[in-house]
Amino acid sequence: MLNEKGIITIAIKHPYYGKMAHNLCGSFKAENPGVPFAVIADEKALSHLATWQKDIFDVIIPYEYSIENPFAAKFKLFELSPFQGTVFVDADTAWLPGTKFEDLLKLISPDCDYTGITEGHYNVHENNLNKGYPEWADSAHVLETFMIDGFYQWRSEFIYFKKCDEVKMMFTLLNDPEFNEQIKKLKAVVDFAGTIADELYFNIACAVSSIVPHKYKWTPIYWSKMHKNKVNPIRQMISSGFYLLSCGSNYVSGGEKRFYGGICSNAFKKIGRQHVFELTSKSEILTERKKY
Protein backbone atom coordinates (compact mmCIF):
# COMPACT_ATOMS: atom_id res chain seq x y z
CA MET A 1 0.00 0.00 0.00
CA LEU A 2 1.38 3.38 -1.01
CA ASN A 3 0.00 5.43 1.79
CA GLU A 4 -2.64 5.35 4.48
CA LYS A 5 -4.66 7.97 2.57
CA GLY A 6 -4.78 9.12 -1.03
CA ILE A 7 -6.94 10.34 -3.90
CA ILE A 8 -8.22 8.32 -6.84
CA THR A 9 -10.12 8.98 -10.06
CA ILE A 10 -11.39 6.98 -13.03
CA ALA A 11 -10.43 7.40 -16.70
CA ILE A 12 -12.05 4.84 -19.00
CA LYS A 13 -13.86 4.53 -22.33
CA HIS A 14 -12.72 7.77 -24.04
CA PRO A 15 -9.54 9.91 -24.28
CA TYR A 16 -11.54 12.82 -22.80
CA TYR A 17 -11.40 11.18 -19.37
CA GLY A 18 -7.68 10.48 -19.60
CA LYS A 19 -6.99 14.12 -20.41
CA MET A 20 -9.20 15.34 -17.59
CA ALA A 21 -7.58 12.93 -15.12
CA HIS A 22 -4.18 14.28 -16.17
CA ASN A 23 -5.34 17.85 -15.51
CA LEU A 24 -6.92 16.94 -12.18
CA CYS A 25 -3.76 15.19 -11.03
CA GLY A 26 -1.62 18.22 -11.88
CA SER A 27 -3.94 20.64 -10.10
CA PHE A 28 -3.93 18.35 -7.04
CA LYS A 29 -0.17 17.83 -6.92
CA ALA A 30 0.49 21.56 -7.14
CA GLU A 31 -1.16 21.96 -3.73
CA ASN A 32 -0.52 18.54 -2.19
CA PRO A 33 3.00 17.32 -2.96
CA GLY A 34 3.64 13.92 -1.47
CA VAL A 35 0.00 12.82 -1.36
CA PRO A 36 -0.41 9.83 -3.71
CA PHE A 37 -2.74 10.07 -6.71
CA ALA A 38 -4.08 6.93 -8.38
CA VAL A 39 -6.11 6.47 -11.55
CA ILE A 40 -8.22 3.50 -12.64
CA ALA A 41 -7.77 3.52 -16.41
CA ASP A 42 -8.09 1.59 -19.63
CA GLU A 43 -5.83 1.90 -22.67
CA LYS A 44 -8.33 3.94 -24.70
CA ALA A 45 -8.62 6.69 -22.09
CA LEU A 46 -4.85 7.02 -21.79
CA SER A 47 -4.18 6.69 -25.53
CA HIS A 48 -3.68 10.45 -26.01
CA LEU A 49 -1.19 10.77 -23.15
CA ALA A 50 2.53 10.53 -23.83
CA THR A 51 4.68 8.47 -21.47
CA TRP A 52 5.90 11.60 -19.69
CA GLN A 53 2.29 12.67 -19.16
CA LYS A 54 1.25 9.30 -17.73
CA ASP A 55 4.16 9.59 -15.30
CA ILE A 56 2.24 12.27 -13.40
CA PHE A 57 0.13 9.49 -11.81
CA ASP A 58 1.64 7.68 -8.84
CA VAL A 59 -0.37 4.56 -9.63
CA ILE A 60 -2.19 3.46 -12.79
CA ILE A 61 -4.63 0.64 -12.06
CA PRO A 62 -5.43 -1.21 -15.32
CA TYR A 63 -9.12 -1.71 -15.99
CA GLU A 64 -11.11 -3.23 -18.84
CA TYR A 65 -14.22 -1.21 -19.67
CA SER A 66 -17.49 -3.04 -20.34
CA ILE A 67 -20.34 -1.39 -22.23
CA GLU A 68 -22.77 -3.74 -20.44
CA ASN A 69 -21.88 -2.17 -17.10
CA PRO A 70 -20.46 1.32 -17.67
CA PHE A 71 -20.30 2.21 -13.96
CA ALA A 72 -18.63 -1.01 -12.85
CA ALA A 73 -15.31 0.73 -12.18
CA LYS A 74 -16.94 3.09 -9.67
CA PHE A 75 -18.69 0.14 -8.05
CA LYS A 76 -15.29 -1.54 -7.63
CA LEU A 77 -13.58 1.38 -5.89
CA PHE A 78 -13.33 -0.52 -2.61
CA GLU A 79 -11.60 -3.42 -4.35
CA LEU A 80 -9.32 -1.34 -6.59
CA SER A 81 -8.21 1.51 -4.34
CA PRO A 82 -4.69 1.03 -2.92
CA PHE A 83 -5.45 3.25 0.08
CA GLN A 84 -6.82 2.58 3.53
CA GLY A 85 -8.62 5.93 3.40
CA THR A 86 -9.71 6.98 -0.11
CA VAL A 87 -11.04 10.19 -1.59
CA PHE A 88 -12.58 9.54 -4.98
CA VAL A 89 -13.40 12.42 -7.33
CA ASP A 90 -14.62 12.41 -10.92
CA ALA A 91 -11.93 13.16 -13.50
CA ASP A 92 -13.62 16.30 -14.84
CA THR A 93 -12.86 18.34 -11.74
CA ALA A 94 -9.96 20.58 -10.76
CA TRP A 95 -8.38 21.04 -7.35
CA LEU A 96 -8.60 24.65 -6.23
CA PRO A 97 -5.31 26.47 -5.55
CA GLY A 98 -4.60 27.25 -1.92
CA THR A 99 -6.51 24.26 -0.54
CA LYS A 100 -5.04 21.19 1.14
CA PHE A 101 -6.04 17.54 1.14
CA GLU A 102 -5.43 17.17 4.86
CA ASP A 103 -7.62 20.19 5.62
CA LEU A 104 -10.44 18.59 3.64
CA LEU A 105 -10.09 15.35 5.60
CA LYS A 106 -10.26 17.27 8.88
CA LEU A 107 -13.81 18.26 7.96
CA ILE A 108 -14.79 14.58 8.11
CA SER A 109 -15.10 13.08 11.59
CA PRO A 110 -12.42 10.46 12.38
CA ASP A 111 -15.03 7.78 13.10
CA CYS A 112 -16.72 8.25 9.70
CA ASP A 113 -16.24 5.28 7.38
CA TYR A 114 -18.12 6.57 4.33
CA THR A 115 -19.45 9.94 3.26
CA GLY A 116 -20.03 12.19 0.30
CA ILE A 117 -22.30 14.87 -1.10
CA THR A 118 -26.02 14.64 -0.38
CA GLU A 119 -28.72 16.84 -1.88
CA GLY A 120 -31.92 15.65 -0.23
CA HIS A 121 -33.61 12.92 1.77
CA TYR A 122 -36.77 10.87 1.29
CA ASN A 123 -38.44 8.66 3.87
CA VAL A 124 -41.78 7.22 4.91
CA HIS A 125 -42.65 10.33 6.93
CA GLU A 126 -41.59 13.24 4.71
CA ASN A 127 -40.37 14.13 1.25
CA ASN A 128 -37.29 16.37 1.31
CA LEU A 129 -36.11 15.48 -2.17
CA ASN A 130 -34.13 18.19 -3.92
CA LYS A 131 -36.05 18.84 -7.12
CA GLY A 132 -32.85 20.01 -8.78
CA TYR A 133 -31.52 16.47 -8.36
CA PRO A 134 -33.12 13.89 -10.67
CA GLU A 135 -35.53 11.44 -9.07
CA TRP A 136 -33.82 8.48 -10.68
CA ALA A 137 -36.78 6.14 -10.00
CA ASP A 138 -40.14 6.21 -8.27
CA SER A 139 -39.13 6.94 -4.67
CA ALA A 140 -42.05 5.19 -3.00
CA HIS A 141 -41.38 2.07 -5.05
CA VAL A 142 -37.71 2.18 -4.00
CA LEU A 143 -38.71 2.01 -0.33
CA GLU A 144 -41.18 -0.80 -0.98
CA THR A 145 -38.83 -2.88 -3.13
CA PHE A 146 -35.81 -2.71 -0.84
CA MET A 147 -37.76 -2.59 2.45
CA ILE A 148 -36.04 0.58 3.67
CA ASP A 149 -37.44 3.56 5.60
CA GLY A 150 -35.71 6.17 3.43
CA PHE A 151 -32.67 7.14 1.39
CA TYR A 152 -30.35 10.08 0.77
CA GLN A 153 -29.81 11.67 -2.62
CA TRP A 154 -26.09 11.04 -2.95
CA ARG A 155 -23.95 12.65 -5.64
CA SER A 156 -21.19 10.34 -6.75
CA GLU A 157 -18.53 12.74 -8.04
CA PHE A 158 -17.01 12.86 -4.55
CA ILE A 159 -16.78 9.86 -2.22
CA TYR A 160 -14.72 9.30 0.92
CA PHE A 161 -14.41 5.83 2.39
CA LYS A 162 -12.27 3.62 4.58
CA LYS A 163 -11.45 -0.04 4.06
CA CYS A 164 -13.76 -1.58 6.67
CA ASP A 165 -16.46 -4.26 6.84
CA GLU A 166 -19.42 -1.84 6.70
CA VAL A 167 -18.20 -0.16 3.53
CA LYS A 168 -17.17 -3.48 2.00
CA MET A 169 -20.73 -4.74 2.48
CA MET A 170 -22.13 -1.70 0.67
CA PHE A 171 -19.79 -2.11 -2.31
CA THR A 172 -20.48 -5.86 -2.38
CA LEU A 173 -24.15 -5.02 -2.74
CA LEU A 174 -23.41 -2.64 -5.64
CA ASN A 175 -21.82 -5.54 -7.50
CA ASP A 176 -24.50 -8.10 -6.68
CA PRO A 177 -26.37 -9.28 -9.83
CA GLU A 178 -29.67 -9.75 -7.95
CA PHE A 179 -29.44 -6.19 -6.57
CA ASN A 180 -28.84 -4.89 -10.09
CA GLU A 181 -31.87 -6.75 -11.43
CA GLN A 182 -34.06 -5.28 -8.69
CA ILE A 183 -33.02 -1.77 -9.66
CA LYS A 184 -33.78 -2.40 -13.33
CA LYS A 185 -37.32 -3.39 -12.39
CA LEU A 186 -38.09 -0.21 -10.40
CA LYS A 187 -40.89 2.03 -11.60
CA ALA A 188 -40.06 5.17 -13.59
CA VAL A 189 -36.30 4.51 -13.86
CA VAL A 190 -34.68 7.43 -15.67
CA ASP A 191 -32.55 6.74 -18.73
CA PHE A 192 -29.16 8.32 -18.09
CA ALA A 193 -26.99 8.41 -21.23
CA GLY A 194 -28.37 5.05 -22.32
CA THR A 195 -28.10 3.34 -18.95
CA ILE A 196 -29.15 3.70 -15.29
CA ALA A 197 -27.44 6.41 -13.25
CA ASP A 198 -24.86 5.14 -10.78
CA GLU A 199 -26.30 7.53 -8.19
CA LEU A 200 -29.50 5.50 -7.98
CA TYR A 201 -27.40 2.45 -7.08
CA PHE A 202 -25.47 4.37 -4.42
CA ASN A 203 -28.64 5.90 -2.96
CA ILE A 204 -30.16 2.48 -2.42
CA ALA A 205 -27.02 0.55 -1.45
CA CYS A 206 -26.13 3.10 1.21
CA ALA A 207 -29.66 2.98 2.62
CA VAL A 208 -29.72 -0.82 2.72
CA SER A 209 -26.29 -0.78 4.42
CA SER A 210 -27.38 1.91 6.94
CA ILE A 211 -24.69 4.33 5.72
CA VAL A 212 -25.41 8.00 6.35
CA PRO A 213 -23.37 11.11 5.47
CA HIS A 214 -21.19 12.64 8.17
CA LYS A 215 -23.00 15.91 7.47
CA TYR A 216 -26.25 16.39 5.56
CA LYS A 217 -26.04 18.58 2.43
CA TRP A 218 -22.28 18.99 2.73
CA THR A 219 -20.27 19.53 -0.44
CA PRO A 220 -16.58 20.34 -1.00
CA ILE A 221 -17.14 20.72 -4.77
CA TYR A 222 -18.35 23.88 -6.50
CA TRP A 223 -20.54 23.13 -9.50
CA SER A 224 -22.05 26.15 -11.23
CA LYS A 225 -25.08 24.17 -12.44
CA MET A 226 -25.99 23.11 -8.93
CA HIS A 227 -25.15 26.38 -7.20
CA LYS A 228 -26.93 28.38 -9.92
CA ASN A 229 -24.15 30.95 -10.12
CA LYS A 230 -21.52 31.96 -12.57
CA VAL A 231 -17.98 30.90 -11.78
CA ASN A 232 -16.97 32.77 -8.64
CA PRO A 233 -13.52 34.12 -7.79
CA ILE A 234 -11.26 31.43 -6.34
CA ARG A 235 -10.90 33.29 -3.05
CA GLN A 236 -14.67 33.35 -2.64
CA MET A 237 -14.93 29.62 -3.44
CA ILE A 238 -12.32 28.77 -0.83
CA SER A 239 -13.88 30.99 1.85
CA SER A 240 -17.19 29.22 1.15
CA GLY A 241 -15.61 25.84 1.93
CA PHE A 242 -14.98 24.48 -1.55
CA TYR A 243 -11.91 22.44 -2.47
CA LEU A 244 -12.68 21.46 -6.06
CA LEU A 245 -14.32 22.86 -9.16
CA SER A 246 -16.64 20.50 -11.04
CA CYS A 247 -16.91 20.71 -14.83
CA GLY A 248 -19.14 17.69 -15.22
CA SER A 249 -21.99 19.26 -17.16
CA ASN A 250 -22.86 18.21 -20.70
CA TYR A 251 -22.25 21.81 -21.68
CA VAL A 252 -19.67 24.19 -20.19
CA SER A 253 -19.56 27.88 -21.01
CA GLY A 254 -16.61 29.80 -22.39
CA GLY A 255 -16.14 31.41 -18.99
CA GLU A 256 -15.94 28.04 -17.27
CA LYS A 257 -13.44 26.79 -19.85
CA ARG A 258 -11.18 29.81 -19.28
CA PHE A 259 -11.49 29.56 -15.51
CA TYR A 260 -10.68 25.84 -15.49
CA GLY A 261 -7.83 26.39 -17.94
CA GLY A 262 -6.33 29.08 -15.73
CA ILE A 263 -6.36 26.81 -12.68
CA CYS A 264 -4.69 23.97 -14.56
CA SER A 265 -2.18 26.14 -16.37
CA ASN A 266 -0.98 27.79 -13.16
CA ALA A 267 -0.86 24.46 -11.35
CA PHE A 268 1.28 22.81 -14.02
CA LYS A 269 3.68 25.76 -14.03
CA LYS A 270 4.00 25.31 -10.28
CA ILE A 271 5.03 21.67 -10.61
CA GLY A 272 7.24 22.29 -13.66
CA ARG A 273 5.12 20.47 -16.22
CA GLN A 274 3.47 21.41 -19.50
CA HIS A 275 -0.32 21.77 -19.54
CA VAL A 276 -1.89 21.00 -22.91
CA PHE A 277 -5.47 19.73 -22.48
CA GLU A 278 -8.38 22.16 -22.70
CA LEU A 279 -11.80 21.60 -21.19
CA THR A 280 -14.47 20.50 -23.68
CA SER A 281 -18.22 20.08 -23.29
CA LYS A 282 -19.11 16.39 -23.01
CA SER A 283 -21.98 16.81 -25.47
CA GLU A 284 -19.48 17.81 -28.16
CA ILE A 285 -17.47 14.58 -28.01
CA LEU A 286 -19.40 11.87 -26.15
CA THR A 287 -22.23 10.34 -28.18
CA GLU A 288 -24.20 9.14 -25.15
CA ARG A 289 -24.19 12.66 -23.66
CA LYS A 290 -25.93 14.33 -26.59
CA LYS A 291 -29.35 13.39 -25.15
CA TYR A 292 -28.81 13.87 -21.42
C-alpha positions as CSV (number, residue, x, y, z in Angstrom):
1,M,0.0,0.0,0.0
2,L,1.4,3.4,-1.0
3,N,0.0,5.4,1.8
4,E,-2.6,5.4,4.5
5,K,-4.7,8.0,2.6
6,G,-4.8,9.1,-1.0
7,I,-6.9,10.3,-3.9
8,I,-8.2,8.3,-6.8
9,T,-10.1,9.0,-10.1
10,I,-11.4,7.0,-13.0
11,A,-10.4,7.4,-16.7
12,I,-12.0,4.8,-19.0
13,K,-13.9,4.5,-22.3
14,H,-12.7,7.8,-24.0
15,P,-9.5,9.9,-24.3
16,Y,-11.5,12.8,-22.8
17,Y,-11.4,11.2,-19.4
18,G,-7.7,10.5,-19.6
19,K,-7.0,14.1,-20.4
20,M,-9.2,15.3,-17.6
21,A,-7.6,12.9,-15.1
22,H,-4.2,14.3,-16.2
23,N,-5.3,17.8,-15.5
24,L,-6.9,16.9,-12.2
25,C,-3.8,15.2,-11.0
26,G,-1.6,18.2,-11.9
27,S,-3.9,20.6,-10.1
28,F,-3.9,18.3,-7.0
29,K,-0.2,17.8,-6.9
30,A,0.5,21.6,-7.1
31,E,-1.2,22.0,-3.7
32,N,-0.5,18.5,-2.2
33,P,3.0,17.3,-3.0
34,G,3.6,13.9,-1.5
35,V,0.0,12.8,-1.4
36,P,-0.4,9.8,-3.7
37,F,-2.7,10.1,-6.7
38,A,-4.1,6.9,-8.4
39,V,-6.1,6.5,-11.5
40,I,-8.2,3.5,-12.6
41,A,-7.8,3.5,-16.4
42,D,-8.1,1.6,-19.6
43,E,-5.8,1.9,-22.7
44,K,-8.3,3.9,-24.7
45,A,-8.6,6.7,-22.1
46,L,-4.9,7.0,-21.8
47,S,-4.2,6.7,-25.5
48,H,-3.7,10.4,-26.0
49,L,-1.2,10.8,-23.1
50,A,2.5,10.5,-23.8
51,T,4.7,8.5,-21.5
52,W,5.9,11.6,-19.7
53,Q,2.3,12.7,-19.2
54,K,1.3,9.3,-17.7
55,D,4.2,9.6,-15.3
56,I,2.2,12.3,-13.4
57,F,0.1,9.5,-11.8
58,D,1.6,7.7,-8.8
59,V,-0.4,4.6,-9.6
60,I,-2.2,3.5,-12.8
61,I,-4.6,0.6,-12.1
62,P,-5.4,-1.2,-15.3
63,Y,-9.1,-1.7,-16.0
64,E,-11.1,-3.2,-18.8
65,Y,-14.2,-1.2,-19.7
66,S,-17.5,-3.0,-20.3
67,I,-20.3,-1.4,-22.2
68,E,-22.8,-3.7,-20.4
69,N,-21.9,-2.2,-17.1
70,P,-20.5,1.3,-17.7
71,F,-20.3,2.2,-14.0
72,A,-18.6,-1.0,-12.9
73,A,-15.3,0.7,-12.2
74,K,-16.9,3.1,-9.7
75,F,-18.7,0.1,-8.1
76,K,-15.3,-1.5,-7.6
77,L,-13.6,1.4,-5.9
78,F,-13.3,-0.5,-2.6
79,E,-11.6,-3.4,-4.3
80,L,-9.3,-1.3,-6.6
81,S,-8.2,1.5,-4.3
82,P,-4.7,1.0,-2.9
83,F,-5.5,3.3,0.1
84,Q,-6.8,2.6,3.5
85,G,-8.6,5.9,3.4
86,T,-9.7,7.0,-0.1
87,V,-11.0,10.2,-1.6
88,F,-12.6,9.5,-5.0
89,V,-13.4,12.4,-7.3
90,D,-14.6,12.4,-10.9
91,A,-11.9,13.2,-13.5
92,D,-13.6,16.3,-14.8
93,T,-12.9,18.3,-11.7
94,A,-10.0,20.6,-10.8
95,W,-8.4,21.0,-7.3
96,L,-8.6,24.6,-6.2
97,P,-5.3,26.5,-5.5
98,G,-4.6,27.2,-1.9
99,T,-6.5,24.3,-0.5
100,K,-5.0,21.2,1.1
101,F,-6.0,17.5,1.1
102,E,-5.4,17.2,4.9
103,D,-7.6,20.2,5.6
104,L,-10.4,18.6,3.6
105,L,-10.1,15.3,5.6
106,K,-10.3,17.3,8.9
107,L,-13.8,18.3,8.0
108,I,-14.8,14.6,8.1
109,S,-15.1,13.1,11.6
110,P,-12.4,10.5,12.4
111,D,-15.0,7.8,13.1
112,C,-16.7,8.2,9.7
113,D,-16.2,5.3,7.4
114,Y,-18.1,6.6,4.3
115,T,-19.4,9.9,3.3
116,G,-20.0,12.2,0.3
117,I,-22.3,14.9,-1.1
118,T,-26.0,14.6,-0.4
119,E,-28.7,16.8,-1.9
120,G,-31.9,15.7,-0.2
121,H,-33.6,12.9,1.8
122,Y,-36.8,10.9,1.3
123,N,-38.4,8.7,3.9
124,V,-41.8,7.2,4.9
125,H,-42.7,10.3,6.9
126,E,-41.6,13.2,4.7
127,N,-40.4,14.1,1.3
128,N,-37.3,16.4,1.3
129,L,-36.1,15.5,-2.2
130,N,-34.1,18.2,-3.9
131,K,-36.0,18.8,-7.1
132,G,-32.9,20.0,-8.8
133,Y,-31.5,16.5,-8.4
134,P,-33.1,13.9,-10.7
135,E,-35.5,11.4,-9.1
136,W,-33.8,8.5,-10.7
137,A,-36.8,6.1,-10.0
138,D,-40.1,6.2,-8.3
139,S,-39.1,6.9,-4.7
140,A,-42.0,5.2,-3.0
141,H,-41.4,2.1,-5.0
142,V,-37.7,2.2,-4.0
143,L,-38.7,2.0,-0.3
144,E,-41.2,-0.8,-1.0
145,T,-38.8,-2.9,-3.1
146,F,-35.8,-2.7,-0.8
147,M,-37.8,-2.6,2.4
148,I,-36.0,0.6,3.7
149,D,-37.4,3.6,5.6
150,G,-35.7,6.2,3.4
151,F,-32.7,7.1,1.4
152,Y,-30.4,10.1,0.8
153,Q,-29.8,11.7,-2.6
154,W,-26.1,11.0,-2.9
155,R,-24.0,12.6,-5.6
156,S,-21.2,10.3,-6.8
157,E,-18.5,12.7,-8.0
158,F,-17.0,12.9,-4.6
159,I,-16.8,9.9,-2.2
160,Y,-14.7,9.3,0.9
161,F,-14.4,5.8,2.4
162,K,-12.3,3.6,4.6
163,K,-11.4,0.0,4.1
164,C,-13.8,-1.6,6.7
165,D,-16.5,-4.3,6.8
166,E,-19.4,-1.8,6.7
167,V,-18.2,-0.2,3.5
168,K,-17.2,-3.5,2.0
169,M,-20.7,-4.7,2.5
170,M,-22.1,-1.7,0.7
171,F,-19.8,-2.1,-2.3
172,T,-20.5,-5.9,-2.4
173,L,-24.2,-5.0,-2.7
174,L,-23.4,-2.6,-5.6
175,N,-21.8,-5.5,-7.5
176,D,-24.5,-8.1,-6.7
177,P,-26.4,-9.3,-9.8
178,E,-29.7,-9.7,-8.0
179,F,-29.4,-6.2,-6.6
180,N,-28.8,-4.9,-10.1
181,E,-31.9,-6.7,-11.4
182,Q,-34.1,-5.3,-8.7
183,I,-33.0,-1.8,-9.7
184,K,-33.8,-2.4,-13.3
185,K,-37.3,-3.4,-12.4
186,L,-38.1,-0.2,-10.4
187,K,-40.9,2.0,-11.6
188,A,-40.1,5.2,-13.6
189,V,-36.3,4.5,-13.9
190,V,-34.7,7.4,-15.7
191,D,-32.5,6.7,-18.7
192,F,-29.2,8.3,-18.1
193,A,-27.0,8.4,-21.2
194,G,-28.4,5.1,-22.3
195,T,-28.1,3.3,-19.0
196,I,-29.1,3.7,-15.3
197,A,-27.4,6.4,-13.2
198,D,-24.9,5.1,-10.8
199,E,-26.3,7.5,-8.2
200,L,-29.5,5.5,-8.0
201,Y,-27.4,2.5,-7.1
202,F,-25.5,4.4,-4.4
203,N,-28.6,5.9,-3.0
204,I,-30.2,2.5,-2.4
205,A,-27.0,0.5,-1.5
206,C,-26.1,3.1,1.2
207,A,-29.7,3.0,2.6
208,V,-29.7,-0.8,2.7
209,S,-26.3,-0.8,4.4
210,S,-27.4,1.9,6.9
211,I,-24.7,4.3,5.7
212,V,-25.4,8.0,6.3
213,P,-23.4,11.1,5.5
214,H,-21.2,12.6,8.2
215,K,-23.0,15.9,7.5
216,Y,-26.2,16.4,5.6
217,K,-26.0,18.6,2.4
218,W,-22.3,19.0,2.7
219,T,-20.3,19.5,-0.4
220,P,-16.6,20.3,-1.0
221,I,-17.1,20.7,-4.8
222,Y,-18.4,23.9,-6.5
223,W,-20.5,23.1,-9.5
224,S,-22.0,26.1,-11.2
225,K,-25.1,24.2,-12.4
226,M,-26.0,23.1,-8.9
227,H,-25.2,26.4,-7.2
228,K,-26.9,28.4,-9.9
229,N,-24.2,30.9,-10.1
230,K,-21.5,32.0,-12.6
231,V,-18.0,30.9,-11.8
232,N,-17.0,32.8,-8.6
233,P,-13.5,34.1,-7.8
234,I,-11.3,31.4,-6.3
235,R,-10.9,33.3,-3.1
236,Q,-14.7,33.3,-2.6
237,M,-14.9,29.6,-3.4
238,I,-12.3,28.8,-0.8
239,S,-13.9,31.0,1.8
240,S,-17.2,29.2,1.2
241,G,-15.6,25.8,1.9
242,F,-15.0,24.5,-1.6
243,Y,-11.9,22.4,-2.5
244,L,-12.7,21.5,-6.1
245,L,-14.3,22.9,-9.2
246,S,-16.6,20.5,-11.0
247,C,-16.9,20.7,-14.8
248,G,-19.1,17.7,-15.2
249,S,-22.0,19.3,-17.2
250,N,-22.9,18.2,-20.7
251,Y,-22.2,21.8,-21.7
252,V,-19.7,24.2,-20.2
253,S,-19.6,27.9,-21.0
254,G,-16.6,29.8,-22.4
255,G,-16.1,31.4,-19.0
256,E,-15.9,28.0,-17.3
257,K,-13.4,26.8,-19.8
258,R,-11.2,29.8,-19.3
259,F,-11.5,29.6,-15.5
260,Y,-10.7,25.8,-15.5
261,G,-7.8,26.4,-17.9
262,G,-6.3,29.1,-15.7
263,I,-6.4,26.8,-12.7
264,C,-4.7,24.0,-14.6
265,S,-2.2,26.1,-16.4
266,N,-1.0,27.8,-13.2
267,A,-0.9,24.5,-11.4
268,F,1.3,22.8,-14.0
269,K,3.7,25.8,-14.0
270,K,4.0,25.3,-10.3
271,I,5.0,21.7,-10.6
272,G,7.2,22.3,-13.7
273,R,5.1,20.5,-16.2
274,Q,3.5,21.4,-19.5
275,H,-0.3,21.8,-19.5
276,V,-1.9,21.0,-22.9
277,F,-5.5,19.7,-22.5
278,E,-8.4,22.2,-22.7
279,L,-11.8,21.6,-21.2
280,T,-14.5,20.5,-23.7
281,S,-18.2,20.1,-23.3
282,K,-19.1,16.4,-23.0
283,S,-22.0,16.8,-25.5
284,E,-19.5,17.8,-28.2
285,I,-17.5,14.6,-28.0
286,L,-19.4,11.9,-26.2
287,T,-22.2,10.3,-28.2
288,E,-24.2,9.1,-25.2
289,R,-24.2,12.7,-23.7
290,K,-25.9,14.3,-26.6
291,K,-29.3,13.4,-25.1
292,Y,-28.8,13.9,-21.4
